[in-house]
Amino acid sequence: MTEMMRNGKPRVVVTGMGAMTPLGESVPEFWDGLVAGKSGVGPMRQADSTGYPCQISGEVSDFDPERYIDKREARRMARFSQLAVAATQEAFRDAGITEGAVNGERIGVALGNGNGGFPTIEENMRILVDRGGMRMSPFFFPMILPNMASANLSRMFGAFGPSTTIVTACAASTQSIGEAAEIIKRGSADIMITGGTEAGISQMGLSGFAVMRALTTQNDEPMRASKPFDADRDGFVPAEGAGILIIESLEHALRRGANILAEIQGYGTSSDGHHQFQPDDDGAGASRAIRWALADAGVGPHEIDYINAHGTSTPMNDASETAAIKRVFGDAAYQVPVSSTKSMIGHALGGAGGMEAVACVQTIRTGTMHPTINYTTPDPACDLDYVPNAAREKDVRLVLSNSFGFGGQNACLVFARYED
């Protein structure tokens, strides 16, 4: 008989996924690109990068919102909402949920993003300066607020239960998935739409990160610029995208005959309490989130088969994450494969963890660990097994997913193969 509870709380499983990414507008396209070691990074098109030290990005290049959303609706949404809606459509199809088949009061939304509608803010501020405030869009606020992606999903997919938005920078998506699972565990929803979205590529965003010197300046070969853990890394590649999971209580999933893709077994979140944007050198804050996620999952470090790293391609972050893994795993850190999805799609900030969650589930389902591409020059401070440049086959039962955000806000998840 299938056990519905774990440690006295309902088990939570993944039953559907959707993705809008620089590697394609579906989960199969995204995953095939990752396994092939394909880069989705190219010249920046969403913003004029002339005169900026970074002129490349990972974009959902051919995205046309009207393929997914009514034209009038699409015009009233910022791009981060549009990407979330499109990804959720795929996730609902994947989960086999049809309209009216599930009580909407038992469906909730928990979504992560970093900044809301940056490009729309920039566009309307130009109108304010050049033409006056009364020429701004009347939909300015409903478009740009960070919570509007969650609100639009609730409205368009009949999710009338709990609704929340997590805005913890680069940890937002991963934290939203963990919090969505907690909402189910406390009995407030049967199904949650969760994950994250980001579409912040704009001159405003580009300027802010450029003056911080957080971005890569390796523009000559865009596909080689994102190189997590490599000694020649010099900053992250800005990116956009959305990754959406449909998660539900195991009991509910079995009752409706859902296809179960994986289980969310552990979740941990912590704060560095250290610096506005620089991580702890020794990875102390990140290691707490890892340790607590493992404890919540009821597993030891030696049981983790693969780590999907935060791996941003910035000098400090990659070294700090490596240190955090070593703090928790000890000598076992050298035995567990680690790879960075961002090596192929860039860093989508608050949306990154959603796409990485999709990759984690696919790793469990397929027994394939995607590579960290562009890894050519070892760094003594980053000396783990980063699955360099080529995918690797392995029987994977437990996956750790790391996300560490500006402000020292950290979130980690443990995904598990579903077993009765």
N, C-alpha and C positions, 0 to 999 in steps of 0.2 A: 504493500500500500504506500502511495506517495505521501511523504511528510510535507504538510502545508506550512509548517512553522519552522523557524530556526531561532534558537535562543528565546523562545517565547513570543516571537513576532512573525508576522506573515512573510514568507519568502517573496521576493520581487524578481520578475523576469522580464527580459526584453522580447517583444513579439513583433516589432516592426522597425524599420530604419529608412531614412531618406537623407540625401546629400546633394548639396549644390556647391561645387568645389572648383578650384582652378584646374583639376584634372577631368572634370566632366560633371554633367547634371543628373547623375544617378549613382546609387551605391555601386552597381557593377562597373561603371566607367571609372569611378574613383578608385575602387579596389584594384582593378586591372592595371591602372596606371601606377599605383603604389608598388605592386608586386613586380612590375616591369622596370622599376627604378626610373620612371619618367618624371621629368620636371614640368610643373605648370607655371613656372616663373618666366616672365617676358617683359618687354618694354612697357612702362606704365601708360595706360590708356584712360583710366578713370579721372586722372588729373594731369594738368600741365606741369611736368617736372623740370621744365627748363630752368637752369641755374641752380638746381638743388643737387646736393652730393649724391643722393640716391634717386635713380631714375627708372627703377624696375619694380615689379610687384607681381603677386600671385592673384589673378583676377578670374572671376567666372565670366570668361571673355565673351561668349556668345549669348549670354542670358537675355532673354526677351520676356519681361513679366507678363505680357499679354498672351503668351502660350499657356500660362497657368492661372491667370487672374483676369476677370472682366476689366476692360480698358478703363472704365470710370473708377472702379475700385483701385486699380493699380496706380492711377494718377494721384490718389489720395494717400498713398503709402510711400514711406521712404524705402530705399533699396534694401536695408537690413530686414524690414518687415516682408518685403516681396520675396527675398531669398528664403526666409523662414516658412512662408506659406507654401512656396513651391516644394521645399523639402518635406514638409508635413504631408502634402498630398501623396508623395511617394511612400512615406512611412505608413499612412493609413491604408493604402493599397496593400503594402507588404504585410501589415498586421491583419488584413482581411476584415477590417471594420467598415461596415456599410452604414449609411445614414439611417438613423432611427433604430439601429440594432442594439445599441447600448444606451442606458439611461444617462443623458447628458449631465445630470446632477452628480453623477459618480465619475465624471471625467474632469481632470484638472490640467493646468498648465504651469510648468516651472521652467523658465527659459533664461539663459544667460546671454548678456552682451556687454561690451565695454563702454560704449559711448553713445548709442542711439544713432541719430541721423546726422552725422558730421557733414556730409556733402550737402544735405538740405539746409543745414544751419549756414554753411558758407554761402550757398546760393542766395538765401534770403537776406543775409547781412550785406551782400553786394547790392541787392535791390534797395535795402534800407539806405545805404550810403549814396547810391547813384540816383535813385528815383523817389525816395521817401518811404516812410514806414507804411503808409496806407496802400502801397502797391505790393506789399508782401502777401503771400498766400494765406487765405483764411484757414488753411489746413496745416499751417506751420507747426503749431504745438502738437496737434494730433499725429503729425508725421514724425517729429524728432524725439519725443520723449522716450527714454530707454524702455519703458514698460509697454510701448505700443505694439511691439512684436507679439508679446504674450496676449495683449488685448485683442489683436487681430486674429490670432489663432483661436482664441476662445470664441470670438464672434463667428468666424467662418467655419469652424468645425464642431460647433454645438457643445463646447466644453463649458459647462455652467458651474463646475465645482471650484475648488481652490485655485487661485491664480496668483502667481508671484514672479518677480523678476529679480535675478541675482546680478548685481553689477560690481563684481570684484575683479575688474581688469582681466588679465589673462587666465585667471582661475574660474571665471564666471560660468562657463558651460559645464565644467566638471562638477563644480559645486551645485549647480542647478540640478544635475542628475542625482547627486547624492541627496539633496533636499527633497526632490520628487519622490525618491524611494522612501524617505522618512514619512512623507505625507501618506503614502500607501500603508506603511507599517503601522501608523497610528489609527488607521481605519477611516480617514477622511476622504479617500477616493479609491476606486477600483483600478482606474487607468489614469496615467499621466502622460501628457505630451511634454517632452523635455529635450534638453540639449542646448544648442546655442546658435547665435547668428551674429555676423558683423559685416558691415560694409562702410568702412570709414575712410577709404582712400580719397583724399582731398588735399588741396594745398594747405589747409589748416592743420590737418593731421600730419602731413608730410613735414611741415615747418616745425611743429612741436617736437617730433621725434628727431628731426635732423639737428636742431640746436642742442639736443641732449647727447648727440653723437651715438644714438642707439641703433642707427640703420647702417646697413652695408653700403660701401661705396664702390663695390666691385661690379660696375655696370657693363663692362665689355663683354662678359659672357654670362648673361642673366641666369641661365640654367645651372651654372656652377657657383652662384653667389651664396646660396644658403648651404652652409657646410658645418652643421652642428658637430661639436667635439673635435673638429680639426684644428690644428695649430694655427692655420691661416684665416680662421674665422674673424670677421671684423664688425659684425652687427646683423640684425635680422632683416629679412625681406618683408615689407608690409604686404598683407594679403587680406582677402575677404572670403566669405563662404558661410554655409550653414550645415550643421549636422543635427538631425532630429532622431530621437528614439521614442518609440511607444513602449512604455513599461506598464506592467500591471501585476497585481497579486497573482501568485501561482494558482490559487484556488479559482480565481476568476478566469484566468487564461485557460485552464483545463476545462472549466465548465462550458466555455464557448468553443472549445476545440481549436484553440490557437496553435500556430506553429511556434514553438519556443526556440529562440535563437541563442540565448545565454542567460545567466543569472547575475544579478548585481548582489555580490556577497558581502562587500565591505566598503566603508566610506569613512574618510577622515579629513578634518579640516583644521588648520592652525594659522597662527600669525607669527611672523618673525619678530615683530615689535622692535625693528632694528633701524630702518632707513626708508625714506620716501620711495625710492625705486631700486636701490641696490640690494641684492640678496646677501644673507650672511655668508661670509667667506667659507665657513666650515659647514654650511648646510644645516644648521641646528633647527631652524624653523621648519624647513621642508621635511627634515627627517621625522619631526613629530607627526606631521600629517601622514607620512608613509607608515610609521609605526602604529598610529591609531587606526588607519584603514586596515592593516593586517590584523590587528586585535579585533576589530569589529567583524572581520571575516572569519575569525577563529583559525587563522593559519599562521605558520611561521615563515620567515624569509626563505628558508630552504625549499618551501613548497611552491614558490612563484616560478613559473616557467618562462616568463617573458615580461619585460618592462617597456611600455610605450612612454618614452621620455618627453618631458617638456621641451628640451632640446632646441633652444631658439636660435642658435648660431651666434650668440653674443659671448664675448670672452668671459665675463664674470658669471653669467647664469649657468653655462655649461659646466664650468669648473665647480660651482657651488652644488649643482645637482649631482654631479659625480661624487662629491664629498658626502652629500646626504645619503645617497645609496650605500656608500661604504659604511657610514655610521650605523645604519640599520642592518645591513646584510653581512657585515664583517667580511671574512674570507670568501663567503659564498657570493659576494658581489662580482667576483671574477668568473663565476660559473653561469650567471644568468644573462642571456642575450638582451641587449638594450638597443632600441632604434628610435629615430626621430622622424615622424611624419612631416614635420616642418622642413626637412631637407628637400622635399619635393613640392610643397605648396606654399612655403613661406609661413609667416606668423599672422594668423587672423585674429589675434588678441582674444576678445571675449568669445569669439566663435570657434576658436581652435579646438578646445576640449570636446566640442560636439562632434566634429569631424574625426578627431582621434578616438572617440568612443566607438564610432562606426568601425574604424580600423581595428580596434581591440576585439570587437565581437567577430569580425571577419577572420581575424587571426585564430581565434578559438574554433570557428566553424571549418576553416580550410586547412589548419595545421601548417600555415605558411606565415613566416615573419617577414614583413617587408624590410628593405634595407634602409640604412642611412646612406644616402648618396653623397658624392663629393668629398668623401673621407679619404684623403691621400697622405696627409702629413700628421703623424701622431703627435699628440700633446702630452707631455709627462704628467700634467695635472688632470688629464682625461684618459685614463688607461684601462677602461673596461672594454667588454666585447660589444661594439656598437653595430654589429651586423653590417659591415662595410660593403656598400656598392652592389650587393647581389642578395636577392631573397634567399631564405633558408627554410627548409622543411623541419618541422618538429611537432611531436604530439604535445599540444598545448592545452592544459586544463585550467590554469589560473594565470591571469594577466593583471599586472599593476599598471594603472594609468596615472601619470603625474601632470599636474598643472600648477604653476607658481606665478602669481600675479604681482604687478606693481603694488607697492605698499606692504609687501611681505605677506600677502594673503595666499594661502596654499590650500589645495584640495587634491585628494587622491581617491581613486576608486579601485576596487578589486572586482574584476569580472571573472565568472567561472563558467565552465561547461555545465550545462544543465544535466543533472542526473536525478533520477527518481529517488 
